[in-house]
């Protein structure tokens, strides 16, 4: 059944667009505050963020941007775990978070995708973040080893490798509503293969990868999801974005799927015909 869009006059539209801009600015401030708390975000900040997202969704509806059919009732959560331990090459993790946030904010369904950064991630933070936020997408950014490990840190900021076996056990235990796992780290295809036995769609890297290519791909991937594209389309758009930057490392990105799952049919945000 097609939804009737509300009609607003020019003056009302200007007021709503200004109100939306004000809410978006406030939301960005709150999200930055939440990122500083990492896994211990005060409840009042979480509630205020959710309230603003609901207000933005209401404004978009009034402006004629229909809520996507088949979308989750609340914003889809992306838990982004980032780690750059002492003694490892510096990574542009802050630039990646900034780029992803900017692309989501510029997309059609920006209020339906919520980025939750968890910085300086320790092994136990994986359990805490998945229990606390129950995300649909889990994203790791950091270093990987040729032995097939992702590199987190301990309480002294020293490298703490996490094996593919441990990650598989993690997602077996805490699968919940996770549909996509992104391992944006060098040599992470080994972990991706193990996790793809459990999770619908998993993205891993088959070898070394330049930092800028990593940032460019991630930002384009989430922008596409926030425009209502499928996981396959978003993955492909990420690779195209890397090519457009003059980088030819696109073969390093690999999308794996659980048996019987077609990434082209996975829409985390499904746009209705009336919204196209």
C-alpha positions as CSV (number, residue, x, y, z in Angstrom):
1,X,0.0,0.0,0.0
2,X,1.4,3.4,-1.0
3,X,1.9,6.0,1.6
4,X,0.4,9.5,1.1
5,X,3.1,12.2,1.6
6,X,2.1,15.2,3.7
7,X,2.0,18.5,1.8
8,X,3.8,21.5,3.2
9,X,4.0,25.0,1.9
10,X,7.2,26.9,1.2
11,X,7.3,28.6,4.5
12,X,6.7,25.4,6.4
13,X,9.4,23.6,4.4
14,X,11.9,26.3,5.2
15,X,11.1,26.0,8.9
16,X,11.3,22.2,8.8
17,X,14.6,22.3,7.0
18,X,16.1,24.8,9.5
19,X,14.8,22.7,12.4
20,X,16.3,19.6,10.8
21,X,19.7,21.4,10.5
22,X,19.6,22.4,14.1
23,X,18.8,18.8,15.2
24,X,21.6,17.4,13.1
25,X,24.1,19.8,14.6
26,X,23.0,18.8,18.1
27,X,23.1,15.1,17.1
28,X,26.7,15.4,15.9
29,X,27.7,17.1,19.2
30,X,26.1,14.3,21.2
31,X,27.6,11.6,19.1
32,X,31.1,13.1,19.7
33,X,30.4,13.1,23.4
34,X,29.2,9.5,23.3
35,X,32.4,8.5,21.4
36,X,34.6,9.9,24.2
37,X,32.8,7.7,26.7
38,X,33.4,4.7,24.4
39,X,31.5,1.7,26.0
40,X,30.3,3.6,29.0
41,X,27.9,6.1,27.5
42,X,25.6,7.7,30.1
43,X,22.0,6.7,29.7
44,X,20.9,10.3,29.4
45,X,23.1,10.8,26.3
46,X,21.7,7.6,24.7
47,X,18.1,8.7,25.3
48,X,18.7,12.1,23.9
49,X,20.4,10.7,20.8
50,X,17.4,8.4,20.2
51,X,15.0,11.3,20.8
52,X,16.7,13.5,18.2
53,X,16.8,10.7,15.7
54,X,13.1,10.2,16.1
55,X,12.5,13.9,15.6
56,X,14.6,13.8,12.4
57,X,12.7,10.9,11.1
58,X,9.4,12.8,11.8
59,X,10.7,15.9,10.0
60,X,11.8,13.8,7.0
61,X,8.4,12.2,6.8
62,X,6.8,15.7,6.8
63,X,9.1,16.8,4.0
64,X,8.1,13.9,1.9
65,X,11.0,11.5,2.6
66,X,9.0,8.4,3.4
67,X,10.3,5.9,5.9
68,X,11.7,3.0,4.0
69,X,9.5,-0.1,3.8
70,X,10.9,-3.0,5.7
71,X,13.3,-0.9,7.7
72,X,14.1,-1.6,11.3
73,X,11.8,0.2,13.8
74,X,14.8,2.0,15.3
75,X,18.1,3.1,13.7
76,X,20.4,0.3,12.5
77,X,23.4,0.3,14.7
78,X,27.0,0.0,13.4
79,X,29.4,-0.8,16.2
80,X,32.8,0.4,15.0
81,X,35.6,-1.1,17.1
82,X,39.0,0.6,16.4
83,X,42.4,-0.2,17.8
84,X,45.9,1.1,17.1
85,X,48.2,-0.3,19.9
86,X,51.5,1.2,20.9
87,X,54.4,0.1,18.7
88,X,52.2,-0.5,15.6
89,X,52.1,1.9,12.5
90,X,49.7,4.8,13.0
91,X,46.4,4.5,11.3
92,X,43.9,7.2,10.3
93,X,41.1,5.7,12.5
94,X,39.7,9.1,13.4
95,X,39.6,10.1,9.7
96,X,37.7,6.8,8.9
97,X,35.1,7.5,11.6
98,X,34.8,11.1,10.3
99,X,34.4,10.0,6.7
100,X,31.8,7.4,7.5
101,X,29.8,9.8,9.6
102,X,29.9,12.5,6.9
103,X,28.7,10.1,4.2
104,X,25.9,8.8,6.3
105,X,24.7,12.3,7.1
106,X,24.6,13.1,3.4
107,X,22.4,10.1,2.5
108,X,18.7,9.8,2.1
109,X,18.0,7.6,5.1
110,X,20.7,9.1,7.4
111,X,18.4,8.9,10.4
112,X,18.1,5.1,10.0
113,X,21.8,4.4,10.4
114,X,23.6,5.0,13.7
115,X,27.4,4.8,14.1
116,X,28.7,3.8,17.6
117,X,32.5,4.2,17.8
118,X,34.3,2.1,20.4
119,X,37.9,3.3,20.4
120,X,41.1,1.8,21.8
121,X,39.3,-1.6,21.8
122,X,40.4,-4.4,24.1
123,X,39.4,-8.0,23.7
124,X,36.7,-7.8,26.4
125,X,35.2,-4.7,24.7
126,X,34.0,-7.0,21.9
127,X,31.7,-8.8,24.4
128,X,30.7,-5.6,26.1
129,X,29.8,-3.8,22.8
130,X,27.8,-6.6,21.3
131,X,25.8,-7.1,24.6
132,X,25.2,-3.4,25.1
133,X,24.4,-2.2,21.6
134,X,23.0,-5.3,19.9
135,X,24.1,-4.0,16.4
136,X,23.1,-5.1,13.0
137,X,26.6,-4.3,11.7
138,X,30.0,-4.9,13.4
139,X,33.0,-3.1,11.9
140,X,36.6,-3.5,13.0
141,X,39.3,-1.1,12.0
142,X,42.9,-1.6,12.9
143,X,45.8,-3.9,12.1
144,X,45.8,-7.5,11.1
145,X,48.6,-10.1,11.1
146,X,49.7,-12.4,8.3
147,X,48.8,-15.2,10.7
148,X,45.1,-14.3,10.4
149,X,44.6,-12.3,13.6
150,X,43.2,-8.9,14.3
151,X,45.3,-6.8,16.6
152,X,43.5,-5.2,19.6
153,X,45.3,-3.8,22.7
154,X,45.7,-4.7,26.4
155,X,45.3,-2.3,29.3
156,X,48.9,-1.1,28.7
157,X,48.1,-0.3,25.1
158,X,50.3,-3.2,23.9
159,X,49.2,-5.4,21.0
160,X,46.8,-8.2,21.8
161,X,46.2,-10.6,18.9
162,X,42.7,-12.2,18.5
163,X,42.5,-15.4,16.5
164,X,40.0,-16.4,13.8
165,X,38.9,-19.2,16.2
166,X,38.2,-16.7,18.9
167,X,36.2,-14.4,16.6
168,X,34.2,-17.3,15.3
169,X,33.3,-18.3,18.8
170,X,32.4,-14.7,19.6
171,X,29.9,-14.4,16.8
172,X,28.5,-17.9,17.4
173,X,27.7,-16.9,21.0
174,X,26.5,-13.3,20.2
175,X,25.0,-13.6,16.8
176,X,21.8,-11.8,17.8
177,X,20.6,-9.6,14.9
178,X,24.0,-9.1,13.3
179,X,23.8,-9.3,9.5
180,X,27.1,-7.8,8.4
181,X,30.7,-7.9,9.8
182,X,33.4,-5.7,8.3
183,X,37.0,-6.5,9.1
184,X,38.8,-3.5,7.7
185,X,42.3,-4.8,8.5
186,X,45.2,-6.2,6.5
187,X,45.1,-10.0,6.1
188,X,41.7,-10.3,7.6
189,X,40.2,-12.7,5.0
190,X,41.1,-15.7,7.1
191,X,38.9,-14.4,9.9
192,X,36.2,-13.4,7.4
193,X,36.0,-17.0,6.1
194,X,35.6,-18.3,9.6
195,X,32.9,-15.8,10.5
196,X,31.0,-16.3,7.2
197,X,30.0,-19.7,8.5
198,X,27.7,-17.9,11.0
199,X,27.0,-14.4,9.8
200,X,25.2,-13.6,6.5
201,X,27.7,-11.2,5.0
202,X,31.4,-10.7,6.0
203,X,34.0,-8.4,4.4
204,X,37.7,-9.1,4.8
205,X,41.0,-8.0,3.3
206,X,43.2,-10.5,1.5
207,X,46.6,-8.8,2.0
208,X,48.2,-5.5,2.9
209,X,46.1,-2.4,2.2
210,X,46.9,1.3,2.1
211,X,45.2,3.4,4.9
212,X,43.5,5.8,2.4
213,X,42.0,3.0,0.4
214,X,40.6,1.6,3.7
215,X,39.0,4.9,4.6
216,X,37.6,5.6,1.1
217,X,36.0,2.1,0.8
218,X,34.4,2.3,4.3
219,X,32.8,5.7,3.7
220,X,31.4,4.7,0.3
221,X,30.1,1.4,1.6
222,X,28.0,3.0,4.4
223,X,26.8,5.8,2.3
224,X,25.4,3.3,-0.2
225,X,23.7,1.4,2.7
226,X,22.2,4.7,3.9
227,X,20.8,5.2,0.4
228,X,18.9,1.9,0.7
229,X,21.3,-0.2,-1.4
230,X,21.9,-3.9,-0.9
231,X,25.1,-5.2,0.8
232,X,26.4,-6.3,-2.6
233,X,25.8,-2.9,-4.2
234,X,27.3,-1.1,-1.2
235,X,30.4,-3.4,-1.4
236,X,30.8,-2.7,-5.1
237,X,30.3,1.1,-4.7
238,X,33.1,1.0,-2.1
239,X,35.4,-0.6,-4.6
240,X,34.5,1.9,-7.3
241,X,35.2,4.8,-4.9
242,X,38.7,3.4,-4.4
243,X,39.2,3.2,-8.1
244,X,38.0,6.7,-8.6
245,X,40.7,7.9,-6.2
246,X,43.3,6.4,-8.5
247,X,44.0,3.3,-6.3
248,X,43.9,-0.1,-7.8
249,X,43.9,-2.2,-4.6
250,X,40.2,-3.1,-5.1
251,X,41.0,-6.9,-5.4
252,X,42.1,-6.8,-1.8
253,X,38.4,-6.4,-0.7
254,X,36.5,-9.6,-0.5
255,X,32.8,-10.1,0.3
256,X,31.9,-13.5,1.7
257,X,28.4,-14.9,2.4
258,X,27.0,-17.6,4.5
259,X,25.8,-20.7,2.6
260,X,22.5,-20.0,0.9
261,X,22.7,-16.2,1.4
262,X,22.8,-13.8,-1.6
263,X,24.4,-10.4,-0.6
264,X,22.5,-8.7,-3.5
265,X,19.2,-9.6,-1.7
266,X,20.3,-8.2,1.8
267,X,18.8,-4.7,2.3
268,X,19.4,-3.4,5.8
269,X,17.3,-0.4,4.7
270,X,14.7,-1.3,2.0
271,X,13.4,1.7,0.1
272,X,9.7,1.6,-0.8
273,X,8.6,2.1,-4.4
274,X,7.0,5.4,-3.5
275,X,10.3,6.7,-2.1
276,X,12.3,6.0,-5.3
